Amino acid sequence: MVKNDWDEGFAEWKSKKKARQVAKDKSLVGKIEKEVVQEVKEVESFMHKEERLHPVLFHFLHILAWAIPIAIILFVFYVNYLPFGYHAEYTIQVMDDGSVKSNSPYVYFEDLKGKRIKNLSDIYSLGAFNLVVKPKVVLKGANVSVSINGTDVYLAELNFSVENNTWDYFWDFTTGIPSPLNGTANYDSEKGCVYFNGSNNETLYYPNSSDMFENDSFIVYVKWKPEDMNGSNQQIIGHYNWELWQSANFVRFMVGRLGDINGSMPSISYNANESFFNQTHSAIAIYSSDENNSKGYIELWIDDLFVGRKNILNQTIWEDYNEDKNLGDGWSPHNYRNNSYFTGCLYETGFRFKGANYLLFDNFKAKTNKEVISLIGNGDISYIGVEVNK
């Protein structure tokens, strides 16, 4: 009985305590509500007073309070969708002392370190650097035109996809050995490629092609994976009077002989090392002949990066140098037949005649909001103009 009396007393005490807390909370809430109501009344009173004393200013501020967020929304909409179009002209000037002046921070040079863009000495090599176009609007889909005043400097961005190009020949090795190629290399379904085992001297060739792929300008494309670092001058693809080779420390594109039996064999090499092997790579090699204007050249790109260009002026491939050798993959009989056989995967090759001209451009449709355009050459730049329209 004593315990029950104690429990009932304790429960009654807890109930009274809770009731006092609730009352206290209600009192606090009520106090806050009164303060809020009072503040609101004071603000309303102030606003009414200001409206009576300064009606013009009051209405201006009232309009401004709505106008600012609406203006922000409209600005965001405009820069993203440009409903009324967009037009801008940017210029970059290279002064006589080699300094660069741009009329806008939205167009500028990148990767200029170690390169001159004005010929201030007898020994000069421009190489490759980038022109960046990045205005404060959504550039994607805009038409961009670029003009250059200079000597032997040009745009050479590989702004195309392999899939969307019109190739005269295109061979996909990811599902088998495409017709009409023959040879001893084998399709490997696990690797998803045609695999060349250099130890077994495996090759592929295009029958009756000895007089093809040599008498006009062309672009050759290849996607491959090298595996053997020990073999030198492994042919990835070639036609004897032009070759694309893989060695332990380089990938090389060469043509020739040019002109006759005593002609030169110019080449361009990309530096490679151990990390280059057992990785998939792509190459674009260009032979552009120009007997009339002496502006012929060869050029090499590896993994969409410019490697180099060499001028061949009015020289062309001496077709008889090839004799009866077909277009092939896997091995070249150059160097007295001492070259190594290629070991690795071949995924794709493509060939397009007269294709070199299609890679040089002066206008394009922007694909991103920051367009980076490669410029390459050996001469001077005095002026670059960029026009953007959308």
WOSUL-V605873 format. One record per backbone hydrogen bond with DSSP energy under -0.5 kcal/mol. NH is the residue of the N-H (numbers start at 1). CO is the residue of the C=O. If there is no record, write none. Layout:
nh/co
NH/CO
NH/CO
This chain:
nh/co
5/1
6/2
7/3
8/4
9/5
10/6
11/7
12/8
13/9
14/10
15/11
16/12
17/13
18/14
19/15
20/16
21/17
22/18
23/19
24/20
25/21
26/22
27/23
28/24
29/25
30/26
31/27
32/28
33/29
34/30
35/31
36/32
37/33
38/34
39/35
40/36
41/37
42/38
43/39
44/40
45/41
46/42
47/43
48/44
49/45
50/46
51/47
52/48
53/49
54/50
58/54
59/55
60/56
61/57
62/58
63/59
64/60
65/61
66/62
66/63
67/63
68/64
69/65
70/66
71/67
72/68
73/69
74/70
75/71
76/72
77/73
78/74
79/75
80/76
81/77
82/78
85/82
88/388
90/386
92/384
93/101
94/382
95/93
95/99
98/95
101/93
103/91
107/104
108/132
110/130
115/112
120/118
124/122
127/377
129/375
130/110
131/373
132/108
132/130
133/371
134/106
134/132
137/135
138/79
139/137
141/366
142/139
143/389
144/142
144/364
145/387
146/362
147/385
149/383
150/148
151/380
152/150
154/376
156/374
159/157
160/158
165/162
167/165
168/351
169/351
171/349
173/171
173/347
174/347
178/176
181/178
182/205
184/203
185/203
186/195
188/193
189/187
192/188
193/188
194/346
195/186
195/193
196/344
197/195
198/196
200/197
201/198
202/197
204/329
205/182
206/327
207/180
207/205
209/206
212/209
218/287
219/352
220/285
221/350
222/283
223/348
224/281
225/345
226/279
227/343
228/343
229/227
234/246
235/233
235/340
236/244
237/244
238/328
239/242
240/242
241/239
243/254
244/237
245/252
246/234
247/250
251/270
252/245
253/268
254/243
255/266
256/241
258/264
259/316
260/258
263/260
268/253
270/251
272/249
276/273
277/273
277/274
278/226
279/276
281/224
283/222
284/301
285/220
286/299
287/218
288/297
289/287
290/313
294/290
296/290
296/313
297/288
298/310
299/286
300/308
301/284
302/305
303/282
305/302
307/300
308/300
310/298
312/296
313/296
315/312
318/257
319/317
321/318
322/319
323/320
325/322
328/238
329/204
330/235
337/333
337/334
338/334
338/335
339/334
340/232
342/330
344/196
345/225
346/194
347/223
348/223
349/171
350/221
351/169
352/219
354/217
355/352
358/355
359/356
360/356
360/357
364/144
366/142
366/364
371/133
372/370
373/131
373/371
375/129
376/154
377/127
378/152
379/152
381/117
382/149
383/149
384/92
385/147
386/90
387/145
388/88
389/143
390/86
